[in-house]
Amino acid sequence: MNEYNRLTDENLWELVKTGSDHSAYAELYDRYFVKLRRFVTASLKDDDTANDIVQDLFLYLWMKRDEIDIHFKVANFLYRASLFQLLKTKRKSKVVQTYIQHFQKFYEEGHFSTDNIVAVKETTETMERALKNMRPKTKMVFESSRFANMQNGQISEYYGIPKNTVKHLLKEALRVMRDFGLKANSWFW
């Protein structure tokens, strides 16, 4: 009989974190992979993407095991992490759809030229660099506002942070965008 199946999730995580124990990691994977995939699939309605999200989560856990400190139940951490991965995937999907719609409209209106393509590419790359330079919470609030079209009150309620904090973080994000030379009238925000 497998001795790992008698250990708590927290004990397994401790073995993974301190001893890089592959068997403890495999036990956590076996306990939660299907549950987490079901959890993500319920929101996405796409088995393949849900599978990728959960696999990426477990890969991330293994790669960053030395840096991750779990101060509450491992199950809660895994569900919360999968939720954040799910939201991140949805935001990326929304950004891609926004780009596609913009380019389609751009093309239909006859503004399709090499100069415009280069300008859009440069702007997109600059925006991605600016997003990478934002603090995680600032980036999360900015993406929710600009890419998920959430109002400040919705963001406040969704993430459980005060509305004034949301406003402050959006101002900070816009400052970062300006620091990178992006103007408020850019097509993506």
C-alpha positions in Angstrom: 0.0 0.0 0.0 1.2 3.5 -0.9 2.3 5.3 2.3 1.7 8.7 0.7 -2.0 8.2 0.4 -2.3 8.3 4.2 -0.6 11.7 4.5 -2.4 15.0 4.6 -2.2 17.4 1.7 -0.1 19.7 3.9 2.3 17.0 4.8 2.7 16.1 1.1 3.4 19.7 0.2 6.0 19.9 2.9 7.7 16.8 1.4 7.6 18.4 -2.0 8.9 21.7 -0.8 11.7 20.6 1.4 12.8 17.3 -0.2 11.6 17.6 -3.8 9.8 14.4 -3.2 8.5 13.2 -6.6 6.1 10.6 -5.0 4.5 13.2 -2.7 4.1 15.5 -5.8 2.5 12.6 -7.7 0.1 11.9 -4.9 -1.0 15.6 -4.8 -1.4 15.5 -8.6 -3.5 12.3 -8.4 -5.7 13.7 -5.7 -6.4 17.0 -7.4 -5.9 16.9 -11.1 -9.3 15.6 -12.0 -11.1 17.7 -9.4 -9.4 20.9 -10.6 -10.0 20.1 -14.2 -13.7 19.6 -13.5 -13.7 22.9 -11.6 -12.0 24.8 -14.5 -14.1 23.0 -17.2 -17.3 24.1 -15.5 -16.4 27.7 -16.3 -14.7 27.3 -19.6 -16.7 24.5 -21.2 -13.5 23.5 -23.0 -11.9 20.3 -21.8 -8.6 20.8 -23.7 -8.0 24.3 -22.3 -9.0 23.2 -18.8 -6.6 20.3 -19.1 -3.8 22.7 -20.2 -4.6 25.2 -17.3 -4.4 22.5 -14.6 -1.3 20.9 -16.1 0.4 24.3 -16.3 -0.6 24.9 -12.6 1.0 21.6 -11.5 4.1 22.3 -13.6 4.4 25.8 -12.0 4.0 24.2 -8.6 6.9 21.9 -9.2 9.1 24.5 -10.8 8.5 27.1 -8.1 8.2 24.7 -5.1 11.1 26.3 -3.3 9.5 29.7 -3.5 5.9 28.9 -2.8 4.8 29.2 0.8 1.3 27.9 1.5 0.0 29.3 4.7 -3.5 27.7 4.6 -5.0 24.4 3.3 -3.3 23.1 0.1 -6.7 22.3 -1.4 -7.7 26.0 -1.0 -4.4 27.1 -2.5 -4.9 24.8 -5.5 -8.4 25.9 -6.2 -7.5 29.5 -5.9 -4.5 29.1 -8.1 -6.5 27.3 -10.7 -9.1 30.1 -10.5 -6.4 32.7 -11.1 -5.1 30.7 -14.1 -8.6 30.5 -15.4 -9.1 34.2 -15.2 -5.7 34.9 -16.7 -6.7 32.6 -19.7 -10.0 34.3 -20.1 -8.4 37.8 -20.1 -5.8 36.7 -22.7 -8.6 35.3 -24.8 -10.5 38.6 -24.5 -7.4 40.6 -25.4 -6.8 38.4 -28.5 -10.5 38.8 -29.5 -10.2 42.6 -29.1 -7.1 42.6 -31.3 -8.8 40.4 -33.9 -11.9 42.7 -34.0 -9.7 45.8 -34.2 -7.6 44.4 -37.1 -10.7 43.1 -38.9 -12.3 46.6 -38.6 -9.0 48.2 -39.6 -8.8 46.0 -42.7 -12.5 46.5 -43.7 -12.1 50.2 -43.5 -9.1 50.0 -45.9 -6.4 51.2 -43.5 -4.3 48.1 -44.2 -0.8 49.3 -44.9 2.7 48.2 -43.9 3.2 51.4 -41.8 0.0 50.7 -39.8 0.9 47.0 -39.3 4.4 48.1 -37.9 2.8 50.8 -35.7 0.3 48.3 -34.2 3.0 45.7 -33.6 5.3 48.3 -31.9 2.4 49.6 -29.8 1.4 46.0 -28.8 5.0 45.2 -27.8 5.3 48.4 -25.8 2.1 47.6 -24.0 3.3 44.2 -23.2 6.5 45.6 -21.8 4.6 48.1 -19.7 2.3 45.4 -18.3 5.4 43.3 -17.3 6.7 46.4 -15.4 3.5 46.7 -13.3 3.1 45.3 -9.9 0.9 42.2 -10.0 -2.1 43.8 -8.3 -1.8 46.9 -10.5 -1.7 44.7 -13.6 -4.6 42.6 -12.4 -6.8 45.7 -11.8 -5.7 47.3 -15.1 -6.5 44.2 -17.2 -9.8 43.8 -15.4 -10.7 47.4 -16.2 -9.4 47.6 -19.8 -9.6 44.1 -21.2 -12.5 42.6 -19.2 -14.4 45.9 -19.3 -15.2 45.8 -15.6 -16.2 48.9 -13.7 -14.3 50.0 -10.6 -17.1 48.8 -8.3 -17.1 45.4 -10.0 -13.4 45.1 -9.6 -13.6 46.1 -6.0 -16.2 43.6 -5.2 -14.6 40.8 -7.3 -11.2 41.0 -5.8 -12.4 42.2 -2.3 -10.4 45.4 -2.3 -11.7 49.0 -1.5 -12.9 51.1 -4.4 -10.4 53.8 -3.7 -7.6 51.2 -3.9 -8.9 50.3 -7.4 -8.9 53.9 -8.5 -5.3 54.3 -7.1 -4.1 51.2 -8.8 -5.6 52.3 -12.2 -3.9 55.7 -11.8 -0.6 53.9 -11.2 -1.2 51.6 -14.2 -1.9 54.6 -16.4 1.3 56.3 -15.2 3.3 53.2 -16.1 1.6 53.2 -19.6 2.5 56.9 -20.0 6.1 56.2 -18.8 6.3 53.8 -21.7 5.1 56.4 -24.2 1.5 55.1 -24.5 -1.2 57.7 -24.6 -4.7 57.4 -23.2 -6.2 57.6 -26.7 -4.4 54.5 -28.0 -6.8 52.0 -29.6 -6.4 49.4 -26.9 -7.3 51.5 -23.9 
